[in-house]
Amino acid sequence: MKTPVTEYSAESDRTPERPLFALLLLFVVPLVFGALMAPQMVRLLEWLSQYVNLGPHFTDPRFKRVLSRCVMLIAMALLYPAVRLSGIRHWSTLGWAAAPRGRWRPVAAWFAAGAISMAVAYLLSDLAGALYFNPRSTHLATTAAKWASRFVGAMLIGILEETFFRGYLFGMLRRRLHLVGAVASAAFLFAIVHFARPVEPAGLDPRHWAAGFQLLPHIADGIQPQYAAPMFVNLFLMGMLLCLLYDHFGMIYAVVGLHAGWVWAQGAGTYLFDRAEDGRLWELFGASETLSMTWAGTLMLAVFMAGALVLRACRSKR
């Protein structure tokens, strides 16, 4: 059995730790300064487009996309000082310790587990008549390119989100709280952050200095009400499951693979399937072909959660 998180994550030096200030740096400061930076970035892109052909993606960007990129850039710039303030001095403290059988072997194995479980859920949905096979494209090269790009994106999401939410956030909470409190707190923050899907209000002037602050109250307007409850429950369960697996294995590779496998397979599922308008099991699947927004996704996560609890019970008996 690999070393659990609680044993290897206590590395620190004599520098005073300020974990609360570190969280404020990562969750509050990027929003405030990102809101101030976004209108200036819009002006800069408009000015550059007069001299350089940047393409429509840059010359006429959606303001919410500009704001999200500004927030992300500031958060990335603040990540290192936040990590230092949390008492973290080595990559192993974030879960990237040397693995005896290689780092990427567990990533591949758990990626397959996540992708297969999601694929089974989609196939069962199709057999039940809730979804039907309707690929967005039947062109082989187009489909292969789309799936390859989704794979790269899924791996980046898995690496970045797991390093932050499990390696950094959960690891920091685990050193200060009981396991239940640390898991619940990290899972709650994981779910809340994923509700950030802003919708630009009518009349928003992206060049006005306060445009970012005017958009912030609409940060979750992109979530349709009928999806809010299952989406939050699924994200919360996913966060709990990934924390428990990380705590069990003591390294981040398994949760990176599982998270990436789910993201990739769900993207493939939405590419290949559509919701049947007169489909069965409407209460279970709702109006979306995205399983993370349905109660069907909750059932799949419940199976994984049961398995994670069995793993912890087996470790406790040893």
C-alpha positions in Angstrom: 0.0 0.0 0.0 1.3 3.4 -0.9 1.9 6.0 1.8 -1.3 7.9 2.6 -1.6 11.7 2.2 -1.6 12.4 5.9 1.8 10.9 6.3 3.8 12.5 3.6 2.1 15.9 3.3 3.4 17.3 6.5 6.6 18.7 5.1 7.3 22.2 6.0 10.0 24.6 7.1 10.0 27.2 9.8 8.3 29.8 7.6 5.0 30.7 9.3 2.0 29.2 7.5 -1.0 31.4 6.6 -3.5 29.0 4.9 -6.5 31.4 5.2 -4.6 34.2 3.5 -3.4 31.7 0.8 -7.1 30.8 0.1 -8.0 34.5 -0.1 -5.2 35.0 -2.6 -6.5 32.2 -4.9 -10.3 32.7 -4.6 -10.9 36.4 -4.0 -7.9 38.4 -5.4 -8.2 36.9 -8.9 -11.9 37.8 -9.1 -11.3 41.4 -8.1 -8.3 42.1 -10.2 -9.6 40.0 -13.1 -12.7 42.1 -13.1 -10.5 45.3 -13.3 -8.2 43.8 -15.9 -10.8 42.4 -18.3 -12.1 45.8 -19.8 -8.5 46.9 -20.3 -7.7 43.6 -22.1 -10.7 44.2 -24.4 -9.4 47.7 -25.2 -5.9 46.2 -25.8 -7.2 43.5 -28.2 -9.2 46.1 -30.1 -6.1 48.3 -30.5 -3.9 45.4 -31.6 -6.5 44.3 -34.2 -5.9 47.6 -36.0 -2.3 46.6 -36.8 -2.3 42.8 -36.6 -4.8 40.3 -38.0 -5.6 38.4 -34.8 -8.7 36.6 -36.2 -12.3 36.9 -35.0 -11.6 34.9 -31.9 -9.5 37.7 -30.6 -10.8 40.8 -32.3 -14.4 40.2 -31.2 -14.2 38.0 -28.1 -17.0 37.3 -25.7 -16.4 39.4 -22.6 -17.1 36.5 -20.2 -14.3 34.6 -22.0 -11.9 37.5 -21.6 -12.8 37.8 -17.9 -12.3 34.1 -17.2 -8.9 34.2 -18.9 -7.9 37.2 -16.8 -9.0 35.5 -13.6 -7.1 32.4 -14.6 -3.9 34.3 -15.4 -3.9 36.1 -12.1 -4.7 32.9 -10.2 -1.8 31.2 -11.9 0.5 34.1 -11.1 -0.6 33.9 -7.4 -0.3 30.1 -7.2 3.3 29.9 -6.2 3.1 32.5 -3.3 -0.2 30.8 -2.1 1.5 27.4 -2.1 4.4 28.8 -0.1 2.1 30.5 2.4 0.4 27.1 2.9 3.6 25.5 4.0 4.2 23.4 0.8 7.8 23.2 -0.2 8.0 20.1 -2.5 6.0 18.6 -5.4 5.6 15.4 -3.4 3.4 17.4 -0.9 1.0 18.0 -3.8 0.8 14.3 -4.6 3.5 14.1 -7.3 5.8 11.8 -5.4 7.8 9.1 -7.1 5.7 6.0 -7.8 7.4 2.6 -7.5 5.8 1.3 -10.7 6.1 4.5 -12.7 4.0 7.7 -12.6 1.8 7.2 -15.7 0.8 3.6 -15.3 -1.8 4.3 -12.7 -2.9 7.4 -14.7 -3.6 5.1 -17.7 -5.3 2.4 -15.6 -7.7 4.9 -13.9 -8.3 6.8 -17.1 -9.5 3.6 -18.6 -11.7 2.9 -15.5 -13.3 6.4 -15.8 -13.8 6.2 -19.5 -15.2 2.7 -19.5 -17.6 3.5 -16.6 -18.9 6.6 -18.5 -19.2 4.6 -21.7 -21.2 1.9 -20.0 -23.5 4.6 -18.6 -24.1 6.0 -22.1 -24.7 2.6 -23.6 -27.2 1.7 -20.9 -28.9 5.1 -21.5 -29.1 4.2 -25.2 -30.5 0.7 -24.6 -33.1 2.2 -22.2 -34.3 4.6 -24.9 -33.3 7.7 -23.0 -30.6 8.6 -25.6 -30.1 7.8 -29.2 -26.9 7.4 -31.3 -26.5 10.6 -33.4 -22.8 11.5 -34.0 -22.1 15.1 -34.8 -20.0 14.0 -37.7 -19.5 10.7 -39.6 -16.2 11.9 -41.2 -13.5 9.7 -39.7 -10.7 12.3 -39.8 -12.9 15.0 -38.2 -14.0 12.6 -35.5 -10.5 11.4 -34.8 -9.2 15.0 -34.6 -12.0 16.0 -32.3 -11.4 13.1 -29.9 -7.7 13.7 -29.9 -8.2 17.3 -29.0 -10.7 16.3 -26.3 -8.1 13.8 -24.9 -5.5 16.5 -24.6 -8.0 18.9 -22.9 -9.2 16.1 -20.6 -5.6 15.4 -19.5 -4.9 19.1 -18.9 -8.1 19.4 -16.8 -7.2 16.3 -14.8 -3.6 17.4 -14.1 -4.4 21.1 -13.2 -7.7 20.5 -11.3 -6.4 17.5 -9.3 -3.1 19.3 -8.4 -5.1 22.2 -7.1 -8.2 20.7 -5.6 -6.8 17.5 -4.2 -3.0 18.0 -4.0 -3.1 21.6 -2.7 -6.6 22.3 -1.3 -7.5 18.9 0.2 -3.9 18.3 1.3 -3.9 21.6 3.2 -7.3 20.9 4.8 -6.3 17.4 5.7 -3.4 18.6 7.8 -5.8 20.7 9.9 -9.1 18.9 9.9 -10.5 15.4 10.4 -10.9 13.4 7.2 -14.6 14.0 7.0 -14.3 17.7 7.4 -11.5 18.0 4.9 -13.3 15.9 2.3 -16.6 17.7 2.7 -14.9 21.2 2.6 -12.8 20.4 -0.5 -15.7 18.8 -2.3 -18.0 21.7 -1.6 -15.5 24.2 -3.0 -14.9 21.9 -6.0 -18.6 21.9 -6.7 -19.1 25.7 -6.2 -16.2 26.6 -8.5 -17.7 24.6 -11.4 -20.9 26.6 -11.2 -19.1 29.6 -12.6 -20.8 29.8 -16.0 -21.6 33.5 -16.5 -24.1 35.0 -18.9 -23.5 38.6 -20.1 -26.4 40.9 -19.1 -28.1 43.0 -21.7 -26.5 46.3 -22.3 -23.1 45.3 -20.8 -20.3 47.6 -22.2 -17.2 45.5 -22.1 -15.0 48.6 -22.3 -16.4 50.2 -19.2 -14.0 49.8 -16.2 -16.8 48.2 -14.1 -17.9 45.7 -16.7 -16.3 42.8 -14.8 -18.0 43.7 -11.6 -21.3 44.0 -13.4 -20.9 40.5 -14.8 -19.9 38.9 -11.5 -23.5 38.8 -10.1 -24.4 36.8 -13.2 -21.6 34.3 -12.7 -23.9 31.3 -12.4 -26.7 32.3 -14.7 -25.5 29.8 -17.3 -26.7 26.9 -15.2 -30.3 26.1 -16.1 -32.5 25.6 -13.0 -33.5 22.0 -13.8 -29.9 21.0 -13.9 -28.7 22.8 -10.7 -29.6 20.1 -8.1 -28.2 17.0 -9.9 -25.2 19.0 -11.1 -24.3 20.1 -7.6 -24.9 16.7 -6.1 -22.7 15.0 -8.8 -19.9 17.5 -8.5 -20.0 17.2 -4.7 -19.9 13.4 -4.9 -17.2 13.5 -7.5 -15.1 15.8 -5.2 -15.6 13.5 -2.2 -14.7 10.4 -4.3 -11.5 11.9 -5.7 -10.5 13.1 -2.2 -11.0 9.6 -0.7 -9.1 8.0 -3.5 -6.2 10.5 -3.1 -6.2 9.9 0.6 -6.1 6.2 0.1 -3.3 6.0 -2.5 -1.3 8.9 -1.1 -0.4 10.0 -4.6 -2.3 12.0 -7.3 -1.8 9.8 -10.3 -5.0 7.7 -9.9 -7.3 10.7 -9.4 -5.7 12.5 -12.4 -6.5 9.5 -14.6 -10.0 9.0 -13.3 -11.0 12.6 -13.6 -9.5 12.9 -17.1 -11.2 9.6 -18.2 -14.6 10.9 -17.0 -14.1 14.3 -18.8 -13.0 12.7 -22.1 -15.7 10.0 -22.2 -18.4 12.5 -21.3 -17.2 14.8 -24.1 -17.3 11.8 -26.4 -20.8 10.9 -25.2 -22.2 14.3 -25.9 -20.5 14.1 -29.4 -22.1 10.7 -30.2 -25.5 10.8 -28.5 -28.6 13.0 -28.3 -31.4 13.1 -25.8 -34.6 11.4 -27.1 -37.4 13.9 -26.8 -39.9 11.1 -26.1 -37.3 9.0 -24.3 -38.0 6.9 -21.3 -36.8 7.5 -17.7 -37.2 11.2 -18.1 -37.0 11.8 -14.3 -33.7 10.0 -14.2 -32.0 11.5 -17.3 -33.8 14.9 -17.7 -33.4 16.9 -20.9 -29.6 16.7 -21.2 -27.3 14.2 -22.8 -24.5 15.3 -20.4 -24.6 12.7 -17.6 -23.0 15.0 -15.0 -26.2 17.1 -15.2 -28.5 14.2 -14.6 -29.5 11.9 -11.7 -28.2 9.0 -13.9 -24.7 10.4 -13.3 -25.4 10.3 -9.6 -26.1 6.5 -9.7 -22.7 6.0 -11.5 -20.9 8.1 -8.9 -22.6 6.3 -6.1 -21.2 3.0 -7.4 -17.7 4.5 -7.4 -18.2 6.0 -3.9 -19.2 2.6 -2.6 -16.0 1.2 -4.0 -13.9 4.0 -2.5 -15.4 3.3 1.0 -14.7 -0.4 0.6 -11.1 0.5 -0.2 -10.8 2.6 3.0 -12.5 -0.1 5.1 -10.0 -2.7 3.8 -7.1 -0.4 4.6 -8.4 0.2 8.1 -8.5 -3.5 8.8 -4.8 -3.9 7.9 
